[in-house]
Amino acid sequence: MEYRREHDSMGEMLVPADKYWGAQTERSFENFKIGTEHMPTEIIRALAMLKIAAARANFKLNPQRMTGEKLSAVEAAAGEILSGALDGNFPLVVWQTGSGTQSNMNVNEVIANRGNEIAKKKLLHPNDDVNMSQSSNDTFPTAMHVAAVTEIEKRLIPALTGLIGTMRRLEDENRDAVKIGRTHLEDATPITFSQEISGWRASLERDAELILSSLLPLRQVAVGATAVGTGLNAPVGFADLAAKELSRISGTKFYPAENKFHALTSKDELVFAHGALKALACDLMKIANDVRWLASGPRCGLGEITIPENEPGSSIMPGKVNPTQCEAVTMVAAEVMGNDVTVGVAASQGNFELNVYMPVTAYAFLQSVRLLSDVCASFDKNCVSGIKANRGKMRENLYGSLMLATALTPYIGYENAANVVHLAHGENLTLKEACVKLGYLSGERFDEVFHPEKMTNIER
């Protein structure tokens, strides 16, 4: 491998000749051989957007330093980061400095070196030009908020909306499918399958509302705070201009943080937003478990629904098919719940003017968004869209349930209805047989008042 010499304030470093990073990136690359978790691409893209926004703001406020020529070079190089053309130039792991300084400098160095190559001269300095009016202490938390908002808006909400739409279709298709309800994993009174699905759908709709409501605080960004929140070395008006440019570049709204000291040291907005992600994970866990229980069988389980058979389920049992999409959902939910602990603990560790757990916070948060987005789309396409009601099995289970005796209580009372249930269960009788045997109702009267389908209140 060929190398070139790069230098920083600590001296020279050898850097791979085919890479655009510089000495500070190389030092981090060599000093933190920890794990395989790299800084999320979403953070790198967000930093690239911020560098363009900052350069444009600096050009308007200090054109003597940020000249038009420098601005063009920054825009061109950062634009290549956004397009993916410079992927492979961001090698740093999550487990680095807690402020994200080294990844901020990684982006600064790549933009400077690529910008100089585009300009065909030594034009940009990573600190003096690309990082002008900034500090890693405000750029990294800004990038965290930008990445969180954009990924939720562009990935998670569309995937979740698609899953909700599929459930709404299933509701319409199953309005007349009556089945037994279950509480405590025991038989309960009847519902329609449509009503059961509506509970799933409404849960996801509420989750979407909660997630979207959590974006408003995230739209406040730390840019302009610089090192400790005072805005040192940033010109007056920089935060406003940079936030406006960032909004234009990202396609969504961002505003300067109302209190920049808070913006540097507190991560409560991310904790709040991840709590909404955890709520979604909890509901997805519940729904996926419901689906695989209802589809259990095919002969010795509940078997009230069928789901798509996507792949063989066993290396030893021929013909076995498993609810694999449900299992993927529940594993993602477990990971997101674990990430919520990580985000919470990391956010609690701010000291004085800075939180130094930001890379792991960003990693956990964005992994949750990514996994939830992907699993919603996969669950929708490969499972939920193919759910079919097994109406015969639903009817069999419905009429075999002793809890239908609840329909008798207006006519024979709670205690007598309980006696009917116990007798029917103990002697393996139908509810009708038990009721007649106990003398509570005649067979004809039982048939007049006993209509399980009406217990769902479909007409209401």
Secondary structure by P-SEA (a helix, b strand, c coil): cbbbbbbcccbbbbccccccccaaaaaaaaacccccccccaaaaaaaaaaaaaaaaaaaacccccccaaaaaaaaaaaaaaaaccccccccccccccccaaaaaaaaaaaaaaaaaaaacccccccccccccccccccaaaaaaaaaaaaaaacccaaaaaaaaaaaaaaaaacccbbbbbbccccccccccaaaaaaaaaaaaaaaaaaaaaaccccccccccccccccccccccaaaaaaaaaaaaaacbbbbcccccccccccaaaaaaaaaaaaaaaaaaaaaaaaaaaaacccccccccccccccccccccccccccaaaaaaaaaaaaaaaaaaaaaaaaaaccccccccccaaaaaaaaaaaaaaaaaaaaaaaccccccccaaaaaaaaaaacccccccccccccaaaaaaaaaaaaaacccaaaaaaaaccccaaaaaacccccccccccc
